Amino acid sequence: MRSILAIALRNLRRHKLRTLLSISAIIIAVIIGIFYRSILIAYSESTFENFIQLESGHVRLVDEEYARRERVLSLQNTVDGFAGEGLEAMMATLKAEEAITGILPRLRFPAFYTEGDEMEHMLGWGVDIEGEVEEIDFGRHLAEGRLPESGNREIAFGHSLLDELNRQVGDRITLLYNTSYNSLQGSTFTITGKIDTGLPYFDANIFVTPLDQAQDILDMPDQATELLLFGSNRDQDSSIVSAVSSKLETDGDSGRYQLTSWRDSGGIVQWLMAYQRIIFVVMAGIVFLASLIIINTLMMVIKERKKEIGTMASLGLKDKEIVMLFTCEGALMGILGSVIGAIIGGGLTAYFSVVGLDFTEVMGSMGDSTLIDAVVFPTFSLENLLVAMVLGIIVSTIACIIPARQAAKVEPSEAMRDLK
């Protein structure tokens, strides 16, 4: 084995440029694989967190009829407690469950603003301001002013929506909406803040107001359209579902309320979870494409060294040893390329994990319904580097078996005759 390795190293030095090109292909493939996976992981994690915080919680509780008609944002089928005992009593009961560490009630409703012949549609969120700040640190998104305070007719807009309305923090604005009795009403609010989440979905469409004010103007006392339930981490979703389901069955509300884990919410979450599972196949495919250069290099080497291969076979070198020799040559190129690629790819990932990559223009073309951050910070991890490096070595080595087996098929007598 040591002699075969020595011969492989000597052969690689014969054509330095050819060897360098093959190694460079693996280096580039490994760098792409590392960077690609780091960006996907970063996008996945940020999208999961954005979705959990803004849409689903770890588990979302809504009225089943509301879930079926959610697109129209009906205010007729609400969360109003176990057996109608009221939202506050329901929240107090759920907070006693060990699996639940936080609860955010939200009341979503459509609203619009008119000025002259123009009308701007938007989505209102009545929220527990203090709870939102405590549970998901909502205050970090505040770009200007302050968040609305409970007990006051105050409002904070997504920054893009506020710019579209041509209003500023401190202005007063009158919005129109339908109450729970389906009657058109209007209320005047003081704009206290501008919110910049970096998500077009929120910034261009949504305003927030204290939950008690939303309940008041919509004639929905002690009600919400949804409850977002949180555990100590997002993997606690099944424990939350189990605990709340038991409570609903006990109180006879199992057929009225629907519980949905963030994992089962569909859409981009399901797509990203599926893509995370096949990312290794994608990375292996990228490395294999680069390995085609090594295969091509070895095929050329075999053709050029046909006489030499025949001589080695005549001197007693077995077929499996010839296969091992050429596999070693390819493996050495794969190992060197994978290690260098992991070092360079790791350095680039570490750098961009700090400075970030700005895809604002790309996200702008996706419209204002996305929960994907415009600026992504690739995730740097030693696991990612190790995975890419190992894949690079394994795939490139396996790819070399094809030309190595061709070399083993060379007949000594034919090789000597053809190259006289």
ABEGO torsion letter per residue (X at the ends): XAAAAAAAAAAAAABAAAAAAAAAAAAAAAAAAAAAAAAAAAAAAAAAAAAAAAAAEABBBBBAAAAAAAAAGBAABBBAEBGGAEAAAAAAAAAABAABABBBBBBBBBBBBBBEABBBBBBBBBBBAAAAAAAAGAAAABABEBBBBBGBBBBBBBAAAAAAAGBBBGBBBBBBBBBAAGBBBBBBBBBABBBBAGBAAAAAABBBBBAAAAAAAAGBBGBBABBBBBBABAAAAAAAAAAAAAAAAAAGAAAABBBBBAAAAEEAAAAAAAAAAAAAAAAAAAAAAAAAAAAAAAAAAAAAAAAAAAAAAAAGBBAAAAAAAAAAAAAAAAAAAAAAAAAAAAAAAAAAAAAEBBAAAAAAAAEAABABBABBBBBBBAAAAAAAAAAAAAAAAAAAAAAAAAAAABBAAAAAAAAX
